[in-house]
Amino acid sequence: RRWQVSVGEPLSALPWVPAGPSEASVRAVALVAEKVHLLPGQRWDLMGDDAPAGAYLGFLLKGRLKVNLSVLGTIQTIESGNLIPEEVFVEFGADMFADTSCEGYRVRRCEFELAVSADPLAQRWIWGFRLREKEIRERLRGKLTGSRGLLGAVVPHPRDREIQTWGAHHRVLSGRAAGLREAQSQELCA
């Protein structure tokens, strides 16, 4: 962890966060960040809002992750240098697996917020960070919502057979009724 704190990982390693390891907030986040190493095929254990310690922020510094959603398989990849809002994936029931060897970090959101609020220098970059996080969340929610809709179209409804049987029966009865109406109208005309 000394090395982690001295270089300020994970924040100082993200190209879109203009903060260096000399800032107190960057060092504080590095101190509480849990390092995650994954080999190809290993699962990133996601933590949602209902986890005992609350929600986590993940940071992927090296490698590539695959996002899988139920029977659909891989719906997206996450490249290195990205933020991973874990609770969004948990909300949609998605899983993440390493596509290549990965190195990342995860930080409890409450500890991240505490570290950032305690350092006045963090005001230089935190609003850009929050904007980027919001964009990532919205993009992920859109992708996962669309995938969930696709999943609803692929997975049969539990009552599909009954609905199809009713539809076929309804068509037969409608055909009979049309035939009876036609026969009655011909009788009336004759």
SVG drawing of the C-alpha trace seen along z (x, -y; Angstrom):
<svg xmlns="http://www.w3.org/2000/svg" viewBox="-86 -24 92 48">
<polyline fill="none" stroke="black" stroke-width="0.4" points="0.0,0.0 2.9,-2.4 3.7,-2.2 0.0,-2.6 -0.2,-5.8 3.1,-7.2 2.0,-7.1 -1.6,-8.0 -3.3,-5.0 -6.1,-4.7 -6.9,-8.4 -3.6,-9.6 -3.5,-6.8 -6.7,-7.9 -6.0,-10.2 -9.2,-12.1 -8.5,-13.1 -6.0,-16.0 -4.8,-15.2 -1.4,-14.1 -0.1,-12.0 0.8,-15.1 -2.8,-15.9 -4.2,-14.8 -7.5,-13.5 -5.6,-11.4 -3.4,-9.9 -6.4,-9.3 -8.3,-7.5 -5.2,-5.4 -4.9,-4.5 -8.4,-3.0 -8.5,-1.6 -8.6,2.2 -6.5,3.6 -8.1,6.1 -6.1,8.5 -8.1,10.7 -6.9,13.3 -8.8,13.9 -12.2,15.4 -12.2,14.4 -15.2,12.6 -15.2,9.0 -17.3,9.4 -19.7,6.5 -21.2,4.7 -24.4,2.8 -26.0,0.2 -27.3,2.8 -23.8,4.2 -22.8,3.9 -20.4,1.1 -22.5,-0.6 -21.8,-1.2 -18.4,-0.9 -16.6,-2.7 -14.4,-0.6 -11.5,-1.8 -10.0,0.3 -6.4,-0.7 -5.2,2.2 -6.9,4.8 -10.5,5.3 -13.7,6.5 -16.7,8.1 -20.1,7.2 -22.5,10.2 -26.2,10.1 -28.0,13.4 -28.6,15.5 -27.6,12.7 -23.9,13.2 -21.4,10.3 -23.2,7.0 -20.3,4.6 -16.6,4.4 -15.0,1.9 -11.5,0.8 -8.7,-0.3 -8.9,-3.9 -12.6,-3.6 -14.8,-4.1 -17.0,-1.2 -20.1,-2.3 -20.7,1.2 -24.3,0.5 -25.5,-0.1 -24.4,3.4 -25.9,4.9 -29.2,3.1 -29.5,4.8 -28.2,8.2 -25.1,8.0 -21.8,9.8 -18.3,8.7 -15.5,11.0 -11.9,10.3 -11.3,10.6 -7.6,10.1 -5.4,9.8 -6.8,6.9 -5.7,4.6 -8.2,2.4 -9.2,0.8 -12.4,0.5 -13.2,-2.2 -16.2,-2.5 -18.2,-5.5 -18.6,-6.9 -14.8,-6.9 -14.2,-8.4 -16.7,-11.2 -15.1,-11.8 -11.5,-12.0 -12.7,-14.5 -14.7,-16.7 -11.8,-17.0 -9.3,-18.3 -10.0,-21.8 -7.6,-21.1 -9.9,-18.4 -12.4,-21.1 -10.1,-21.5 -11.0,-18.2 -14.0,-16.7 -16.7,-18.4 -15.1,-17.0 -15.0,-13.6 -18.7,-13.8 -19.6,-14.8 -17.7,-11.9 -19.3,-9.5 -22.8,-10.8 -22.1,-10.3 -20.8,-6.7 -23.8,-5.9 -26.3,-7.2 -24.6,-5.3 -24.5,-2.1 -28.1,-2.4 -29.2,-3.0 -27.2,0.0 -28.4,2.3 -32.1,1.1 -32.0,1.9 -30.4,5.3 -33.0,6.1 -35.7,5.3 -34.1,7.6 -33.9,10.2 -37.6,9.9 -38.2,10.5 -35.9,13.5 -37.1,15.3 -40.6,16.9 -43.4,15.8 -44.4,18.4 -47.9,18.5 -46.9,18.4 -48.4,21.9 -51.7,20.9 -51.8,17.6 -51.1,19.3 -53.7,21.9 -56.3,19.2 -55.3,17.3 -55.8,20.3 -59.1,21.2 -60.2,17.6 -59.4,17.6 -61.4,20.8 -64.4,19.4 -64.2,16.1 -64.1,18.1 -67.2,20.1 -69.0,16.9 -68.2,15.3 -69.5,18.3 -72.7,18.3 -73.3,14.6 -72.8,15.2 -75.2,18.1 -77.9,16.0 -77.5,13.1 -78.0,15.5 -81.1,17.0 -82.5,13.5 -81.8,12.5 -83.5,15.7"/>
</svg>
